[in-house]
C-alpha cells in the first residue's frame, strides 16, 4: 500500500510539472521597483488578472499565466500604471529588463528573446504618445484650433501605424496595433474605406 501511495504522489507531481511546463512565463528585472507588486493580466475582451508577485530587492521577478492554445497578449502592470505588454505562446518564457525610474519608460523596456513583444511595445509606445496628446486637449476641446490639432494627432498616429503594419504584415504586433483602442475608442474601423485595406493585409 505504501508503494501505491508513493507512486500516486509521483504521478501527481509529474502531472503538476507537466502542466506548469505548458504555462506562459514572464521573468526579468525592473530597476527602481523593489518591493512593488507587479500584476500579470491577459488582454482579451476583458482584462483578466492571472498572477501577481512582489518584486525582489534586486529587481527580479517571475510571473506565470495558465496554458493557452494560441498566441496571447499579456500585460504586466506596476502600481504606477507602467506596463510591459508582450505576446507569447504556451510554454514560452519571455525575459525582459526595464527601469521604472527611467525618464522614458518605453525606451527602458528590452526583451532578450521576443522580437514580437518588442514590436508590440513599439505600438504601445506610439499609442501612449497619442493618448497623452489627446488628454492634454480635452480641457479645451471646444476650441476649433485644438480640435484641429487633435484630428492632426490622430491622423499622424494612424499614418505611423499604417506604415508599421505594412512593414510587419505577418507580425502579431500588427494585429495588436489594428485592434488597439486609445482612450477606450478604436482607432481603425473595418467599415472605413481608408482603413479596410489594413484588415486584409
C-alpha positions, 0 to 999 in steps of 0.5 A, spaced: 500 500 500 505 504 501 508 503 494 501 505 491 501 511 495 508 513 493 507 512 486 500 516 486 504 522 489 509 521 483 504 521 478 501 527 481 507 531 481 509 529 474 502 531 472 503 538 476 510 539 472 507 537 466 502 542 466 506 548 469 511 546 463 505 548 458 504 555 462 506 562 459 512 565 463 514 572 464 521 573 468 526 579 468 528 585 472 525 592 473 530 597 476 527 602 481 521 597 483 523 593 489 518 591 493 512 593 488 507 588 486 507 587 479 500 584 476 500 579 470 493 580 466 491 577 459 488 582 454 482 579 451 475 582 451 476 583 458 482 584 462 483 578 466 488 578 472 492 571 472 498 572 477 501 577 481 508 577 485 512 582 489 518 584 486 525 582 489 530 587 492 534 586 486 529 587 481 527 580 479 521 577 478 517 571 475 510 571 473 506 565 470 499 565 466 495 558 465 496 554 458 493 557 452 492 554 445 494 560 441 498 566 441 496 571 447 497 578 449 499 579 456 500 585 460 504 586 466 502 592 470 506 596 476 502 600 481 504 606 477 500 604 471 507 602 467 506 596 463 510 591 459 505 588 454 508 582 450 505 576 446 507 569 447 505 562 446 504 556 451 510 554 454 514 560 452 518 564 457 519 571 455 525 575 459 525 582 459 529 588 463 526 595 464 527 601 469 521 604 472 525 610 474 527 611 467 525 618 464 522 614 458 519 608 460 518 605 453 525 606 451 527 602 458 523 596 456 528 590 452 526 583 451 532 578 450 528 573 446 521 576 443 522 580 437 514 580 437 513 583 444 518 588 442 514 590 436 508 590 440 511 595 445 513 599 439 505 600 438 504 601 445 509 606 445 506 610 439 499 609 442 501 612 449 504 618 445 497 619 442 493 618 448 497 623 452 496 628 446 489 627 446 488 628 454 492 634 454 486 637 449 480 635 452 480 641 457 479 645 451 476 641 446 471 646 444 476 650 441 476 649 433 484 650 433 485 644 438 480 640 435 484 641 429 490 639 432 487 633 435 484 630 428 492 632 426 494 627 432 490 622 430 491 622 423 499 622 424 498 616 429 494 612 424 499 614 418 505 611 423 501 605 424 499 604 417 506 604 415 508 599 421 503 594 419 505 594 412 512 593 414 510 587 419 504 584 415 505 577 418 507 580 425 502 579 431 504 586 433 500 588 427 494 585 429 495 588 436 496 595 433 489 594 428 485 592 434 488 597 439 483 602 442 486 609 445 482 612 450 477 606 450 475 608 442 478 604 436 482 607 432 481 603 425 474 601 423 473 595 418 467 599 415 472 605 413 474 605 406 481 608 408 482 603 413 479 596 410 485 595 406 489 594 413 484 588 415 486 584 409 493 585 409 
